[in-house]
Amino acid sequence: MNVDAKQMKKIEMQEYQNLVDQIKPKPDILKNSVWAFMVGGLICGFAQVLVNYLLSLGMSRTDAGSAVSCIMIFLAAFFTGIGVYDELGKRAGAGSIVPITGFANAIVASAMEFKREGYIFGVGARIFSVAGPTLVFGFAVAVVVGLIKVFLSS
């Protein structure tokens, strides 16, 4: 390429970028932040209400926390399965990826995406395609932290 051709390509790329910047939708950051905060807060608030209810029934804090984790995972998976959680995610953005429910949503959504390929080669083989790296990293960090604790406590 000669100098003129390179300069023309650079100008074309800049013109294209200017055009993209003009027609690209501008997100309403304040509105999106408020939605994310409200939805994330409502999810966490609902979980706290469940914890308080289970504590009032006489459960220990550990058992209540475990039960609420199971309930929240089930609800996120169920609402993902019927398509409600995805709609919530479109409106709430980051507020819908509160760690435990967002993780359940990621696993179920990836499984549903491959359902048409069958339950074994579709769902079974690819259910952890999104969550797999997270699980591997979590297991590795847990081992490292456990080893550090063993060596520091002896």
N, C-alpha and C positions, 0 to 999 in steps of 0.2 A: 504494500500500500504506500502510495506517495503521501506527501504532507497534506495536499489538498483533500484527498479522500479521507484521511484521518480527521481533519478539521471538520469536514462536512458531516461525518458520522457523529462527532462530538456535538455539533450543533443540532443534528436530528434527535439525538438522545436527550439533549436539554429541552428541546421543544416538546418532545413526547412527555418528559417529566412534568413540564409546566402544564400541559393539557391534563395529565392525570391528577395533578394537584388541584386543578380547577373543578373537575367533575367528581372527585372523590368525596363521599359523604363525610361531613365533619361530626364526630361524636359529641354529644352533649355530656361533657365530663361531670358536671355537677349532678345532673339528673341520674346518670349511670352510677355515680358514687353513692347517692342517696338510696337508689334501688338496691344496690349490692349490700349496703349497710343494713337496710331494713330487712331484707330477706334473710341474710346471714344471721342477724339478730333474732328474727322470729324462729328460725330453725334451732338456734342455740337456746332461746327462751323456752321453746316447747320441750326440748330435752331436759332443761332444768326443772320445769314443771313436773315432768315424769319422774325425775330423780326425787324431788320433794314428796311426791305422792307415794312412791315406793318406800321412802324413809318413814313416812307417816304410818305405813302398814307394818313397820317393825323390821324392815330389811336393814342389814348393815350397809354402810356407805359403799364398800367394795362390791357387794352383791347388787346393790341398786345401780351402781355405775355400769357393771357388766350387763345387767338386764336392759338398761336404757341403750347401751351400745348395740345390743342385738336388735332391739326394737327399731332404732334409727336406721340400722343397716337394712332390716326387712322393709321398712317403709320406703326408703330410697330405692331399693331394688324393685319393689312393687310399683311405685309411681313411675319409675323408668320403664318398666314393662308395659304399662298402659299408656305411656306417652306424655304423662303430665310433667314429669321432672324435666324433660327436654324443653317443654314450653316455658317452665319456670326459669331454666337456664338462659333461654333467649332473652327474657326480660330482666332477669336479675344479674346476669353475668357472673362475676367473681363471687357474689354472695351465695350462689347456689353450690359452690365447691367447698363448703365447710368440710373439713377433712374427712370425717367418717362417712357422711352422706355422699360427698363428691367421689370418694373412692368406690363406694358401692355402685354409684351411677356409672362410673367408668368401666367397671367390670361387666355389669349387666348390658350396657350399651354395646360393648365390643362383642359380647356373646350374641346379642340380638342381630347384630350386623351380619353375622355368619350363619344364622339359623337356617337359611335356605340351602346351605351346603350339607345339612344333616347334623344330627346331634353329636356324632362322634368326630367326624372330620371337620365339621364347622364349629359348633359350639364348644365341644370338648377340647379340640386342638387349639382354638384361638381365643378362648375365654380370657387368658391372661396375657394377651398380646399387648394390651395397654398397661396392665397392672404388673406384669412380670418383672420389668426392670425395677419398679418400686419395691416389690417384695424382695428381690435379690439384694438390693441396696439396704433395705431394712434389716434383713437377716445378717448381712455382713457387719453392719454397724452394731447390731445387738451383740454379736460375738466379740467384736473389738471392745465394746463398753464392758461386757462381762469379764473379759480377760483383764482389763485395766482394774476393775473392781477387785478381782481375785488377787492380783499382784499388789495392789495398794493396801488391802486389808490384812495381808500376811506379814 
